[in-house]
């Protein structure tokens, strides 16, 4: 019984270690002395089934109260890929609180055929709170309209909570 547990645990841990993505070094925007530009990037390690999830964003401060940004979400699971680029606008109410608006399309792509299986148009409105300089908590409402082939067009309404660092 001990040998059986040893074999199972060694197979599990060795396959788990092989599935991790090695860390990459990224150029810090702070070192380029671009003070109005901030970036966020989150990448989850690849799982045993090959799922990958990444999120990245750039925010550029146009004035004291307004900033504009680009954001990209990418997800790969099974034979599907989901790509979601969006544009965002932020208005600072005070030093800690702000309101935001984001919008953009989402594409679901079948990797086997290479065709788009559905589109989703997102609009996200909400409020945010800066905990620290690069740590934010956001609560918003997301509206969406999706078209998936062979199904009627649907509207979506979601509550979103996001923690960015």
LOMI-664241 format. One record per residue: residue number from 0; residue in three letters; z, x, y of N, C-alpha, C in turn. Coordinates in nm, 2 decimals. Each point is the difference from the previous one (the first is absolute). Layout:
BEGIN
+-----+------+--------+--------+--------+--------+--------+--------+--------+--------+--------+
| seq | type |    n_w |    n_u |    n_v |   ca_w |   ca_u |   ca_v |    c_w |    c_u |    c_v |
+-----+------+--------+--------+--------+--------+--------+--------+--------+--------+--------+
| NUM |  ALA |      Z |      X |      Y |      Z |      X |      Y |      Z |      X |      Y |
...
+-----+------+--------+--------+--------+--------+--------+--------+--------+--------+--------+
***
This chain:
BEGIN
+-----+------+--------+--------+--------+--------+--------+--------+--------+--------+--------+
| seq | type |    n_w |    n_u |    n_v |   ca_w |   ca_u |   ca_v |    c_w |    c_u |    c_v |
+-----+------+--------+--------+--------+--------+--------+--------+--------+--------+--------+
|   0 |  UNK |   0.00 |   0.08 |  -0.12 |   0.00 |  -0.08 |   0.12 |   0.00 |   0.09 |   0.13 |
|   1 |  UNK |   0.08 |   0.11 |  -0.01 |   0.00 |   0.09 |   0.12 |  -0.13 |   0.06 |   0.02 |
|   2 |  UNK |  -0.07 |   0.04 |  -0.11 |  -0.13 |   0.06 |   0.02 |  -0.10 |  -0.10 |   0.06 |
|   3 |  UNK |   0.01 |  -0.12 |  -0.05 |  -0.09 |  -0.11 |   0.05 |   0.02 |  -0.01 |   0.15 |
|   4 |  UNK |   0.12 |  -0.01 |   0.05 |   0.03 |  -0.02 |   0.14 |  -0.04 |   0.12 |   0.08 |
|   5 |  UNK |   0.01 |   0.12 |  -0.06 |  -0.04 |   0.12 |   0.07 |  -0.15 |   0.00 |   0.02 |
|   6 |  UNK |  -0.08 |  -0.03 |  -0.10 |  -0.14 |  -0.01 |   0.01 |  -0.05 |  -0.10 |   0.10 |
|   7 |  UNK |   0.06 |  -0.12 |   0.00 |  -0.04 |  -0.10 |   0.09 |   0.03 |   0.04 |   0.15 |
|   8 |  UNK |   0.12 |   0.06 |   0.02 |   0.04 |   0.04 |   0.14 |  -0.09 |   0.11 |   0.04 |
|   9 |  UNK |  -0.03 |   0.10 |  -0.08 |  -0.08 |   0.11 |   0.04 |  -0.14 |  -0.04 |   0.03 |
|  10 |  UNK |  -0.06 |  -0.10 |  -0.07 |  -0.13 |  -0.05 |   0.03 |   0.00 |  -0.08 |   0.13 |
|  11 |  UNK |   0.11 |  -0.08 |   0.02 |   0.00 |  -0.07 |   0.13 |   0.01 |   0.09 |   0.12 |
|  12 |  UNK |   0.09 |   0.10 |  -0.01 |   0.02 |   0.08 |   0.12 |  -0.12 |   0.10 |   0.02 |
|  13 |  UNK |  -0.06 |   0.04 |  -0.10 |  -0.12 |   0.09 |   0.02 |  -0.11 |  -0.08 |   0.06 |
|  14 |  UNK |  -0.02 |  -0.12 |  -0.05 |  -0.11 |  -0.08 |   0.06 |   0.03 |  -0.05 |   0.14 |
|  15 |  UNK |   0.13 |  -0.02 |   0.04 |   0.04 |  -0.03 |   0.13 |  -0.02 |   0.12 |   0.10 |
|  16 |  UNK |   0.03 |   0.12 |  -0.05 |  -0.02 |   0.12 |   0.09 |  -0.15 |   0.02 |   0.02 |
|  17 |  UNK |  -0.08 |  -0.02 |  -0.10 |  -0.15 |   0.02 |   0.02 |  -0.06 |  -0.10 |   0.09 |
|  18 |  UNK |   0.06 |  -0.11 |   0.03 |  -0.06 |  -0.11 |   0.08 |   0.03 |   0.02 |   0.15 |
|  19 |  UNK |   0.08 |   0.09 |   0.03 |   0.04 |   0.02 |   0.14 |  -0.11 |   0.07 |   0.08 |
|  20 |  UNK |  -0.02 |  -0.04 |   0.13 |  -0.09 |   0.07 |   0.09 |   0.07 |   0.12 |   0.06 |
|  21 |  UNK |  -0.06 |   0.11 |   0.00 |   0.06 |   0.12 |   0.07 |   0.01 |  -0.03 |   0.15 |
|  22 |  UNK |   0.11 |   0.05 |   0.07 |   0.01 |  -0.02 |   0.14 |  -0.11 |   0.08 |   0.08 |
|  23 |  UNK |  -0.04 |  -0.06 |   0.11 |  -0.10 |   0.07 |   0.08 |   0.06 |   0.03 |   0.13 |
|  24 |  UNK |  -0.05 |   0.11 |   0.06 |   0.05 |   0.04 |   0.14 |  -0.10 |  -0.07 |   0.10 |
|  25 |  UNK |   0.06 |  -0.06 |   0.10 |  -0.07 |  -0.06 |   0.11 |   0.03 |   0.07 |   0.13 |
|  26 |  UNK |  -0.10 |   0.00 |   0.09 |   0.02 |   0.05 |   0.13 |   0.08 |  -0.10 |   0.08 |
|  27 |  UNK |   0.10 |   0.05 |   0.07 |   0.09 |  -0.08 |   0.08 |  -0.07 |  -0.02 |   0.14 |
|  28 |  UNK |   0.00 |  -0.12 |   0.05 |  -0.06 |  -0.03 |   0.13 |   0.09 |   0.06 |   0.11 |
|  29 |  UNK |   0.13 |   0.01 |  -0.03 |   0.10 |   0.05 |   0.10 |  -0.04 |   0.15 |   0.03 |
|  30 |  UNK |  -0.05 |   0.07 |  -0.10 |  -0.03 |   0.14 |   0.02 |  -0.13 |   0.02 |   0.09 |
|  31 |  UNK |  -0.08 |  -0.11 |   0.01 |  -0.12 |   0.01 |   0.09 |   0.03 |  -0.04 |   0.14 |
|  32 |  UNK |   0.13 |  -0.03 |   0.03 |   0.04 |  -0.04 |   0.13 |  -0.07 |  -0.13 |   0.05 |
|  33 |  UNK |  -0.03 |  -0.09 |  -0.09 |  -0.05 |  -0.13 |   0.04 |   0.12 |  -0.09 |   0.00 |
|  34 |  UNK |   0.06 |  -0.02 |   0.12 |   0.13 |  -0.08 |   0.00 |  -0.02 |  -0.15 |   0.00 |
|  35 |  UNK |  -0.12 |  -0.05 |   0.03 |  -0.02 |  -0.14 |   0.00 |  -0.04 |  -0.06 |  -0.13 |
|  36 |  UNK |  -0.03 |   0.09 |  -0.10 |  -0.05 |  -0.04 |  -0.13 |   0.11 |   0.01 |  -0.11 |
|  37 |  UNK |   0.02 |  -0.10 |  -0.07 |   0.09 |   0.00 |  -0.12 |  -0.07 |  -0.04 |  -0.12 |
|  38 |  UNK |   0.05 |   0.05 |  -0.12 |  -0.07 |  -0.03 |  -0.12 |   0.11 |  -0.04 |  -0.11 |
|  39 |  UNK |  -0.05 |  -0.08 |  -0.09 |   0.08 |  -0.05 |  -0.12 |  -0.08 |   0.02 |  -0.12 |
|  40 |  UNK |   0.05 |   0.04 |  -0.11 |  -0.07 |   0.01 |  -0.13 |   0.10 |  -0.01 |  -0.11 |
|  41 |  UNK |  -0.03 |  -0.10 |  -0.09 |   0.08 |  -0.01 |  -0.12 |  -0.09 |  -0.01 |  -0.12 |
|  42 |  UNK |   0.03 |   0.08 |  -0.10 |  -0.09 |   0.01 |  -0.12 |   0.10 |  -0.01 |  -0.12 |
|  43 |  UNK |  -0.03 |  -0.09 |  -0.09 |   0.09 |  -0.01 |  -0.12 |  -0.07 |   0.08 |  -0.11 |
|  44 |  UNK |   0.09 |   0.06 |  -0.08 |  -0.06 |   0.08 |  -0.11 |  -0.08 |  -0.09 |  -0.10 |
|  45 |  UNK |  -0.10 |   0.06 |  -0.06 |  -0.08 |  -0.08 |  -0.10 |   0.09 |  -0.03 |  -0.12 |
|  46 |  UNK |  -0.01 |  -0.13 |  -0.04 |   0.07 |  -0.04 |  -0.11 |  -0.07 |   0.03 |  -0.13 |
|  47 |  UNK |   0.06 |  -0.04 |  -0.11 |  -0.06 |   0.03 |  -0.13 |  -0.13 |  -0.08 |  -0.02 |
|  48 |  UNK |  -0.01 |  -0.12 |   0.06 |  -0.12 |  -0.08 |  -0.01 |  -0.10 |   0.03 |   0.10 |
|  49 |  UNK |   0.02 |   0.10 |   0.09 |  -0.10 |   0.04 |   0.09 |   0.01 |  -0.07 |   0.14 |
|  50 |  UNK |   0.10 |  -0.08 |   0.02 |   0.01 |  -0.07 |   0.13 |   0.03 |   0.10 |   0.11 |
|  51 |  UNK |  -0.06 |  -0.01 |   0.12 |   0.02 |   0.08 |   0.11 |   0.01 |  -0.09 |   0.13 |
|  52 |  UNK |   0.10 |   0.03 |   0.08 |   0.02 |  -0.08 |   0.12 |   0.02 |   0.10 |   0.12 |
|  53 |  UNK |  -0.08 |  -0.01 |   0.10 |   0.02 |   0.08 |   0.12 |  -0.01 |  -0.08 |   0.13 |
|  54 |  UNK |   0.07 |   0.04 |   0.10 |   0.00 |  -0.07 |   0.13 |   0.01 |   0.11 |   0.10 |
|  55 |  UNK |  -0.09 |  -0.01 |   0.10 |   0.00 |   0.10 |   0.11 |  -0.03 |  -0.07 |   0.13 |
|  56 |  UNK |   0.06 |   0.05 |   0.11 |  -0.02 |  -0.06 |   0.13 |   0.00 |   0.11 |   0.11 |
|  57 |  UNK |  -0.07 |  -0.02 |   0.11 |   0.00 |   0.07 |   0.12 |   0.03 |  -0.09 |   0.12 |
|  58 |  UNK |   0.10 |   0.03 |   0.08 |   0.03 |  -0.08 |   0.12 |  -0.02 |   0.10 |   0.12 |
|  59 |  UNK |  -0.08 |  -0.05 |   0.10 |  -0.02 |   0.08 |   0.12 |   0.06 |  -0.08 |   0.12 |
|  60 |  UNK |   0.09 |   0.06 |   0.07 |   0.07 |  -0.06 |   0.12 |  -0.09 |   0.01 |   0.12 |
|  61 |  UNK |  -0.06 |  -0.12 |   0.04 |  -0.10 |   0.00 |   0.11 |   0.08 |   0.00 |   0.14 |
|  62 |  UNK |   0.11 |  -0.07 |   0.01 |   0.08 |   0.00 |   0.12 |   0.15 |  -0.01 |  -0.04 |
|  63 |  UNK |   0.09 |  -0.02 |   0.09 |   0.14 |   0.00 |  -0.03 |   0.04 |  -0.12 |  -0.09 |
|  64 |  UNK |  -0.08 |  -0.11 |   0.00 |   0.03 |  -0.12 |  -0.07 |  -0.10 |  -0.03 |  -0.11 |
|  65 |  UNK |  -0.12 |   0.05 |   0.00 |  -0.10 |  -0.04 |  -0.09 |  -0.05 |   0.11 |  -0.09 |
|  66 |  UNK |  -0.01 |  -0.02 |  -0.13 |  -0.06 |   0.10 |  -0.09 |  -0.10 |  -0.07 |  -0.09 |
|  67 |  UNK |  -0.10 |   0.07 |  -0.04 |  -0.11 |  -0.05 |  -0.09 |   0.00 |   0.09 |  -0.12 |
|  68 |  UNK |  -0.03 |  -0.06 |  -0.12 |   0.00 |   0.07 |  -0.12 |  -0.10 |  -0.04 |  -0.10 |
|  69 |  UNK |  -0.02 |   0.09 |  -0.10 |  -0.09 |  -0.03 |  -0.12 |   0.09 |   0.02 |  -0.12 |
|  70 |  UNK |  -0.02 |  -0.09 |  -0.10 |   0.08 |   0.00 |  -0.12 |  -0.09 |  -0.02 |  -0.12 |
|  71 |  UNK |   0.03 |   0.07 |  -0.11 |  -0.08 |  -0.02 |  -0.12 |   0.10 |  -0.01 |  -0.12 |
|  72 |  UNK |  -0.03 |  -0.10 |  -0.08 |   0.07 |  -0.02 |  -0.13 |  -0.10 |   0.01 |  -0.11 |
|  73 |  UNK |   0.04 |   0.07 |  -0.11 |  -0.08 |   0.02 |  -0.12 |   0.08 |  -0.02 |  -0.12 |
|  74 |  UNK |  -0.06 |  -0.08 |  -0.09 |   0.07 |  -0.03 |  -0.13 |  -0.10 |   0.01 |  -0.11 |
|  75 |  UNK |   0.03 |   0.06 |  -0.11 |  -0.08 |   0.01 |  -0.12 |   0.08 |  -0.04 |  -0.12 |
|  76 |  UNK |  -0.04 |  -0.11 |  -0.07 |   0.07 |  -0.04 |  -0.11 |  -0.10 |  -0.06 |  -0.10 |
|  77 |  UNK |   0.01 |   0.05 |  -0.13 |  -0.09 |  -0.05 |  -0.10 |  -0.15 |   0.04 |   0.04 |
|  78 |  UNK |  -0.08 |  -0.10 |   0.00 |  -0.14 |   0.02 |   0.04 |  -0.03 |  -0.04 |   0.14 |
|  79 |  UNK |   0.10 |  -0.02 |   0.08 |  -0.01 |  -0.05 |   0.13 |   0.05 |   0.10 |   0.11 |
|  80 |  UNK |  -0.07 |   0.00 |   0.11 |   0.04 |   0.07 |   0.12 |   0.02 |  -0.10 |   0.11 |
|  81 |  UNK |   0.09 |   0.02 |   0.09 |   0.02 |  -0.08 |   0.12 |   0.01 |   0.10 |   0.12 |
|  82 |  UNK |  -0.09 |  -0.02 |   0.09 |   0.00 |   0.08 |   0.12 |   0.02 |  -0.10 |   0.12 |
|  83 |  UNK |   0.09 |   0.04 |   0.09 |   0.03 |  -0.08 |   0.11 |   0.02 |   0.08 |   0.13 |
|  84 |  UNK |  -0.11 |   0.01 |   0.08 |   0.01 |   0.07 |   0.13 |   0.04 |  -0.11 |   0.11 |
|  85 |  UNK |   0.08 |   0.04 |   0.10 |   0.04 |  -0.09 |   0.10 |   0.02 |   0.07 |   0.13 |
|  86 |  UNK |   0.00 |  -0.08 |   0.11 |   0.02 |   0.05 |   0.14 |   0.13 |  -0.07 |   0.04 |
|  87 |  UNK |   0.08 |   0.07 |   0.07 |   0.13 |  -0.05 |   0.05 |   0.02 |   0.02 |   0.15 |
|  88 |  UNK |   0.07 |  -0.09 |   0.06 |   0.04 |   0.01 |   0.14 |   0.15 |  -0.02 |   0.01 |
|  89 |  UNK |   0.07 |   0.08 |   0.07 |   0.15 |  -0.01 |   0.02 |   0.04 |  -0.01 |   0.14 |
|  90 |  UNK |   0.09 |  -0.09 |   0.04 |   0.05 |  -0.01 |   0.14 |   0.15 |   0.02 |  -0.01 |
|  91 |  UNK |   0.05 |   0.10 |   0.07 |   0.14 |   0.03 |   0.00 |   0.08 |  -0.09 |   0.10 |
|  92 |  UNK |   0.09 |  -0.08 |  -0.05 |   0.08 |  -0.09 |   0.08 |   0.11 |   0.09 |   0.07 |
|  93 |  UNK |   0.06 |   0.08 |  -0.07 |   0.10 |   0.10 |   0.06 |  -0.01 |   0.13 |  -0.09 |
|  94 |  UNK |   0.10 |   0.09 |   0.01 |  -0.01 |   0.12 |  -0.07 |   0.01 |  -0.01 |  -0.15 |
|  95 |  UNK |   0.07 |  -0.11 |  -0.05 |   0.02 |  -0.01 |  -0.14 |  -0.09 |  -0.11 |  -0.06 |
|  96 |  UNK |  -0.03 |  -0.11 |   0.07 |  -0.07 |  -0.11 |  -0.05 |  -0.15 |  -0.01 |   0.04 |
|  97 |  UNK |  -0.08 |  -0.05 |  -0.08 |  -0.15 |  -0.01 |   0.03 |  -0.06 |  -0.12 |  -0.08 |
|  98 |  UNK |  -0.11 |  -0.05 |   0.05 |  -0.08 |  -0.10 |  -0.07 |  -0.13 |   0.06 |  -0.04 |
|  99 |  UNK |  -0.05 |  -0.04 |  -0.11 |  -0.13 |   0.06 |  -0.05 |  -0.10 |  -0.11 |  -0.05 |
| 100 |  UNK |  -0.12 |   0.04 |   0.00 |  -0.11 |  -0.08 |  -0.05 |  -0.09 |   0.10 |  -0.08 |
| 101 |  UNK |  -0.03 |  -0.04 |  -0.13 |  -0.09 |   0.08 |  -0.08 |  -0.11 |  -0.10 |  -0.06 |
| 102 |  UNK |  -0.12 |   0.05 |  -0.02 |  -0.10 |  -0.08 |  -0.07 |  -0.11 |   0.08 |  -0.06 |
| 103 |  UNK |  -0.05 |  -0.05 |  -0.11 |  -0.11 |   0.08 |  -0.06 |  -0.04 |  -0.07 |  -0.14 |
| 104 |  UNK |  -0.10 |   0.05 |  -0.06 |  -0.05 |  -0.06 |  -0.13 |   0.07 |   0.08 |  -0.11 |
| 105 |  UNK |   0.00 |  -0.07 |  -0.12 |   0.04 |   0.06 |  -0.12 |  -0.11 |  -0.02 |  -0.10 |
| 106 |  UNK |  -0.04 |   0.10 |  -0.08 |  -0.11 |   0.00 |  -0.09 |   0.06 |   0.02 |  -0.14 |
| 107 |  UNK |  -0.03 |  -0.09 |  -0.10 |   0.03 |   0.02 |  -0.14 |  -0.13 |   0.05 |  -0.07 |
| 108 |  UNK |   0.01 |   0.11 |  -0.06 |  -0.12 |   0.06 |  -0.06 |   0.02 |   0.02 |  -0.15 |
| 109 |  UNK |  -0.09 |  -0.04 |  -0.08 |   0.00 |   0.02 |  -0.15 |  -0.06 |   0.14 |  -0.02 |
| 110 |  UNK |   0.08 |   0.09 |  -0.06 |  -0.05 |   0.14 |  -0.02 |  -0.10 |   0.01 |  -0.11 |
| 111 |  UNK |   0.00 |  -0.09 |  -0.09 |  -0.10 |   0.00 |  -0.11 |  -0.14 |  -0.03 |   0.05 |
| 112 |  UNK |  -0.01 |  -0.11 |   0.08 |  -0.13 |  -0.05 |   0.05 |  -0.03 |   0.05 |   0.13 |
| 113 |  UNK |   0.10 |   0.04 |   0.08 |  -0.02 |   0.05 |   0.14 |  -0.02 |  -0.11 |   0.10 |
| 114 |  UNK |   0.02 |  -0.13 |  -0.04 |  -0.02 |  -0.11 |   0.09 |   0.13 |  -0.05 |   0.06 |
| 115 |  UNK |  -0.01 |  -0.06 |   0.12 |   0.11 |  -0.06 |   0.07 |   0.03 |  -0.13 |  -0.07 |
| 116 |  UNK |   0.13 |  -0.02 |  -0.04 |   0.04 |  -0.12 |  -0.07 |   0.06 |  -0.10 |   0.10 |
| 117 |  UNK |   0.04 |   0.05 |   0.11 |   0.06 |  -0.10 |   0.10 |   0.03 |   0.07 |   0.13 |
| 118 |  UNK |   0.01 |  -0.08 |   0.11 |   0.03 |   0.05 |   0.13 |   0.12 |  -0.07 |   0.05 |
| 119 |  UNK |   0.08 |   0.06 |   0.08 |   0.11 |  -0.06 |   0.07 |   0.00 |   0.04 |   0.14 |
| 120 |  UNK |   0.01 |  -0.09 |   0.10 |   0.02 |   0.04 |   0.14 |   0.14 |  -0.02 |   0.03 |
| 121 |  UNK |   0.07 |   0.10 |   0.05 |   0.15 |   0.00 |   0.03 |   0.02 |   0.00 |   0.15 |
| 122 |  UNK |   0.10 |  -0.08 |   0.04 |   0.05 |   0.01 |   0.14 |   0.15 |   0.00 |  -0.02 |
| 123 |  UNK |   0.07 |   0.10 |   0.06 |   0.14 |   0.02 |  -0.02 |   0.07 |   0.01 |   0.14 |
| 124 |  UNK |   0.09 |  -0.09 |   0.02 |   0.08 |   0.00 |   0.13 |   0.14 |   0.01 |  -0.03 |
| 125 |  UNK |   0.08 |   0.08 |   0.09 |   0.14 |   0.01 |  -0.03 |   0.07 |   0.08 |   0.10 |
| 126 |  UNK |   0.13 |   0.03 |  -0.03 |   0.09 |   0.08 |   0.09 |   0.05 |   0.12 |  -0.08 |
| 127 |  UNK |   0.03 |   0.10 |   0.07 |   0.05 |   0.13 |  -0.06 |   0.12 |   0.05 |   0.07 |
| 128 |  UNK |   0.07 |   0.08 |  -0.07 |   0.12 |   0.07 |   0.06 |   0.00 |   0.15 |  -0.04 |
| 129 |  UNK |   0.01 |   0.09 |   0.10 |   0.00 |   0.14 |  -0.03 |   0.15 |   0.04 |  -0.03 |
| 130 |  UNK |   0.02 |   0.04 |  -0.12 |   0.13 |   0.05 |  -0.04 |   0.02 |   0.14 |   0.05 |
| 131 |  UNK |  -0.10 |   0.09 |  -0.02 |   0.00 |   0.13 |   0.05 |  -0.14 |   0.03 |   0.06 |
| 132 |  UNK |  -0.03 |   0.12 |   0.04 |  -0.13 |   0.03 |   0.06 |  -0.12 |  -0.04 |  -0.09 |
| 133 |  UNK |   0.01 |   0.04 |  -0.13 |  -0.11 |  -0.03 |  -0.09 |   0.04 |  -0.09 |  -0.11 |
| 134 |  UNK |   0.10 |  -0.09 |   0.02 |   0.05 |  -0.09 |  -0.10 |   0.00 |  -0.14 |   0.06 |
| 135 |  UNK |  -0.08 |  -0.09 |  -0.06 |  -0.01 |  -0.13 |   0.05 |   0.02 |  -0.11 |  -0.11 |
| 136 |  UNK |   0.05 |  -0.11 |   0.05 |   0.01 |  -0.12 |  -0.09 |  -0.08 |  -0.11 |   0.07 |
| 137 |  UNK |  -0.09 |  -0.06 |  -0.08 |  -0.09 |  -0.11 |   0.06 |   0.01 |  -0.12 |  -0.09 |
| 138 |  UNK |   0.00 |  -0.12 |   0.07 |   0.00 |  -0.13 |  -0.06 |  -0.12 |  -0.07 |   0.06 |
| 139 |  UNK |  -0.08 |  -0.06 |  -0.08 |  -0.12 |  -0.07 |   0.05 |  -0.05 |  -0.11 |  -0.08 |
| 140 |  UNK |  -0.10 |  -0.07 |   0.05 |  -0.06 |  -0.11 |  -0.07 |  -0.15 |   0.04 |  -0.01 |
| 141 |  UNK |  -0.05 |  -0.02 |  -0.13 |  -0.13 |   0.04 |  -0.02 |  -0.09 |  -0.12 |  -0.04 |
| 142 |  UNK |  -0.11 |  -0.02 |   0.07 |  -0.09 |  -0.10 |  -0.04 |  -0.12 |   0.06 |  -0.06 |
| 143 |  UNK |  -0.06 |  -0.07 |  -0.10 |  -0.12 |   0.06 |  -0.07 |  -0.09 |  -0.11 |  -0.04 |
| 144 |  UNK |  -0.13 |   0.03 |   0.00 |  -0.10 |  -0.09 |  -0.06 |  -0.08 |   0.08 |  -0.10 |
| 145 |  UNK |   0.00 |  -0.05 |  -0.12 |  -0.06 |   0.08 |  -0.11 |  -0.12 |  -0.07 |  -0.06 |
| 146 |  UNK |  -0.10 |   0.08 |  -0.04 |  -0.12 |  -0.06 |  -0.07 |  -0.01 |   0.08 |  -0.13 |
| 147 |  UNK |   0.01 |  -0.06 |  -0.11 |  -0.01 |   0.06 |  -0.13 |  -0.12 |  -0.08 |  -0.07 |
| 148 |  UNK |  -0.09 |   0.07 |  -0.06 |  -0.12 |  -0.06 |  -0.06 |   0.05 |  -0.10 |  -0.10 |
| 149 |  UNK |  -0.07 |  -0.11 |  -0.01 |   0.02 |  -0.11 |  -0.10 |   0.13 |  -0.08 |   0.03 |
| 150 |  UNK |   0.07 |   0.02 |   0.11 |   0.11 |  -0.07 |   0.04 |  -0.01 |  -0.05 |   0.14 |
| 151 |  UNK |   0.06 |  -0.12 |   0.04 |  -0.01 |  -0.04 |   0.14 |   0.08 |   0.09 |   0.09 |
| 152 |  UNK |  -0.04 |   0.01 |   0.13 |   0.06 |   0.08 |   0.10 |   0.15 |  -0.05 |   0.02 |
| 153 |  UNK |   0.09 |   0.10 |   0.00 |   0.14 |  -0.04 |   0.02 |   0.06 |   0.07 |   0.12 |
| 154 |  UNK |   0.10 |  -0.07 |   0.06 |   0.08 |   0.06 |   0.11 |   0.14 |   0.04 |  -0.06 |
| 155 |  UNK |   0.05 |   0.12 |   0.05 |   0.13 |   0.05 |  -0.04 |   0.09 |   0.01 |   0.12 |
| 156 |  UNK |   0.13 |  -0.02 |  -0.03 |   0.10 |   0.02 |   0.10 |   0.12 |   0.07 |  -0.06 |
| 157 |  UNK |   0.03 |   0.12 |   0.05 |   0.10 |   0.09 |  -0.06 |   0.10 |   0.05 |   0.10 |
| 158 |  UNK |   0.12 |   0.02 |  -0.04 |   0.10 |   0.06 |   0.08 |   0.01 |   0.15 |  -0.05 |
| 159 |  UNK |  -0.01 |   0.09 |   0.10 |   0.00 |   0.15 |  -0.04 |   0.12 |   0.07 |   0.06 |
| 160 |  UNK |   0.06 |   0.08 |  -0.08 |   0.11 |   0.09 |   0.05 |  -0.05 |   0.14 |  -0.04 |
| 161 |  UNK |   0.00 |   0.09 |   0.10 |  -0.04 |   0.14 |  -0.02 |   0.09 |   0.10 |   0.06 |
| 162 |  UNK |   0.03 |   0.10 |  -0.07 |   0.08 |   0.11 |   0.04 |  -0.09 |   0.13 |   0.01 |
| 163 |  UNK |  -0.02 |   0.05 |   0.12 |  -0.09 |   0.12 |   0.02 |   0.08 |   0.12 |   0.04 |
| 164 |  UNK |  -0.03 |   0.11 |  -0.06 |   0.07 |   0.13 |   0.04 |  -0.10 |   0.11 |  -0.01 |
+-----+------+--------+--------+--------+--------+--------+--------+--------+--------+--------+
***
